[in-house]
Amino acid sequence: MPQLWLQLEHKHLERRLLVAETAGSLSLTTNRNIHPLLISICQQLIHDKESEVRQAAAHSLSILVHGLQKLFF
């Protein structure tokens, strides 16, 4: 997880895009205790200057929310 945080502000689009995609993928395989951290990462990337990164972050956030819905409903 610390590696993801270090890449949030990386100057290369590809790194930030990879972080956004990784957050969604990790949400499917990790313990639910990690989900708040993944949500926080997505929230930060939603404000990225590149639309491609914002789209990937929004998609990952939707995966996380869907997983939370399964947990509570």
Backbone torsions as a table, in degrees:
resi	resn	phi	psi	omega
1	MET	NA	-38.9	179.1
2	PRO	-59.2	-31.8	179.4
3	GLN	-63.7	-36.8	177.9
4	LEU	-63.8	-45.3	-179.7
5	TRP	-59.9	-37.2	-178.8
6	LEU	-68.0	-23.3	-176.9
7	GLN	-93.9	-5.6	-177.2
8	LEU	-58.3	-36.6	-176.5
9	GLU	-106.4	16.0	-176.5
10	HIS	-61.3	146.6	-175.9
11	LYS	-72.5	-22.7	-178.6
12	HIS	-91.0	129.8	178.8
13	LEU	-53.4	-42.8	-175.5
14	GLU	-60.5	-36.5	179.5
15	ARG	-67.1	-45.9	-179.7
16	ARG	-66.4	-36.2	177.3
17	LEU	-64.6	-42.3	178.0
18	LEU	-62.5	-39.4	177.7
19	VAL	-62.2	-44.9	-179.6
20	ALA	-62.0	-44.1	179.6
21	GLU	-68.5	-37.8	-179.8
22	THR	-64.9	-37.6	179.4
23	ALA	-59.2	-43.2	177.9
24	GLY	-66.8	-41.8	179.9
25	SER	-65.9	-41.6	179.6
26	LEU	-64.7	-30.2	-178.6
27	SER	-64.0	-24.2	-179.5
28	LEU	-82.3	-18.8	-172.3
29	THR	-122.1	-9.8	-175.7
30	THR	-100.4	168.0	175.7
31	ASN	-62.1	144.1	-177.9
32	ARG	-64.4	-16.8	177.1
33	ASN	-66.0	-21.0	-179.8
34	ILE	-84.0	-18.6	-174.5
35	HIS	-56.5	-40.6	177.2
36	PRO	-58.8	-36.4	177.1
37	LEU	-67.1	-42.1	178.6
38	LEU	-65.3	-38.2	176.5
39	ILE	-62.7	-42.4	179.0
40	SER	-62.2	-40.5	177.3
41	ILE	-61.9	-45.6	179.7
42	CYS	-63.8	-40.4	179.2
43	GLN	-61.0	-38.6	178.5
44	GLN	-67.1	-41.7	-176.7
45	LEU	-75.2	-18.9	176.5
46	ILE	-61.2	-24.2	-177.9
47	HIS	-98.5	12.6	-179.8
48	ASP	-65.0	154.8	-178.8
49	LYS	-74.0	-21.7	-178.6
50	GLU	-95.4	128.9	-177.7
51	SER	-64.5	-31.9	179.8
52	GLU	-63.1	-40.7	178.1
53	VAL	-68.6	-42.1	178.7
54	ARG	-61.5	-40.6	178.6
55	GLN	-64.1	-44.8	179.5
56	ALA	-64.3	-39.4	178.4
57	ALA	-65.7	-41.1	178.3
58	ALA	-64.2	-40.2	178.4
59	HIS	-64.2	-44.8	178.6
60	SER	-64.0	-38.4	177.9
61	LEU	-63.9	-38.1	178.0
62	SER	-65.8	-35.9	176.2
63	ILE	-64.0	-43.3	179.1
64	LEU	-63.6	-44.1	-179.9
65	VAL	-64.7	-40.9	177.7
66	HIS	-60.2	-41.2	177.2
67	GLY	-64.0	-37.5	177.6
68	LEU	-68.1	-37.0	178.2
69	GLN	-62.3	-40.6	177.6
70	LYS	-62.1	-34.3	-178.1
71	LEU	-69.8	-40.3	-172.9
72	PHE	-98.9	-16.9	-176.2
73	PHE	-119.2	NA	NA
